Amino acid sequence: DKVGTSTGGLMCTGPYKLESWRAGSGITIKRNDDYWDSTLKPRAARVDFSFISDDTALAQALDAGEIDGAYEVPVSTFAKLSKSSKGRLVFGPSTQSAALYVAGPDGPLKDQKLRDALQRAVDREAIAKVVFNGAAQPNYTALTPATWPTAEREVYQPDYDKWAKARSYDIEAAKKLAKESSYDGGELVLAIAAGDQVSSRIAQLVQQQAKAIGVKIKIQTMQPLVFDQAGYDASKRKGVDLLYGASFNSRQNPLETLGYDLLPDQPYNYTNFDNPEVTKLLTEARSTFDAKRSAQLVVEAQKIYEPLTGTISLVSTNTATFLNNRLTGAVTSFAYWSMPQMAYIGAAR
């Protein structure tokens, strides 16, 4: 039971192996000369990882050259690091996204018209600009466009464009939908993780935008562990109407997340969505080897589930990477997450 801890270590089969693990401080890995892939020899003989939880301290260390690079650089550091003479801040394509999720099958948001009102009240472009400093793009469906397989984009695009238009920011349309709903003026509770600056700023913007259409939102902060548990434990979502969430696909395949969100008895199906036709279409899409046919089946399913969705998508986010000028080779898209990314980084000269 110590395997995977600072005292138990790890058995590694990648291009690097564990050299040391300093609990709460950092990890050092060294080149694995027995790595099975002889075509990929890591450029760096060893890599030191430092655990820095303070955004300001991280920005200062990167800007001073004390740390050579970082993946998933916090939004709060963008202004400083974009002007750094020590390295460059790169925004790469990513399957990551941010959204609000209806937290359960009951409560005020059981009314689809109230959900639709919030879809129109949210200014996604403002969130992308104000919160993410442009390192994000508005997203209008449960599926993030970056999750579409490149060769099948033309299959997904037309239906997405319809939803982008139908859910564009429109306060007057949102007010009308809110008035037509059963909303009685009570507070909707939006849960976020304590200490998360990004989710806090998003929640405040959504709160302001909802207020403009007469919908009251109370922001509830949860301790990070409890918030993580709320993602898969319904008892932790008791009393919560909306849950902020950041999600991702490990690869360009919409079926990866749709199954968790839309099929019966799945962990992220918070509203107990259960539509036999959607289940049939997604199951068939999973079983076919024809990529175009699979995409067509997903879009057919989307035409059914999207009008009933419990997901209020906000933005697609970029992977933010900082790399010192003396280095090169970093994978700056979200592809880094599922590949031996450190093996490619080496001296620029």
Secondary structure, DSSP 8 states (H G I E B T S, - for coil): --TTSTTT-----SSEEEEEEETTTEEEEEE-TT-S-TT---SSSEEEEE----HHHHHHHHHHTSS-EEES--GGGHHHHTT-SSEEEEEE--S-EEEEEE-SSSSGGGSHHHHHHHHHH--HHHHHHHTTTTSEEE--SSS-GGGS-GGGHHHHHHHHHHHHHHTS--HHHHHHHHHHS---S-EEEEEEETT-HHHHHHHHHHHHHHHTTT-EEEEEEE-HHHHHHHTT-GGGGTT-SEEEEEE--SSS-THHHHHHHHSTT-TT-TT----HHHHHHHHHHHH-S-HHHHHHHHHHHHHHHGGG-SEEEEEEE-EEEEEETTEE----SGGGGGTTGGGG-EE--
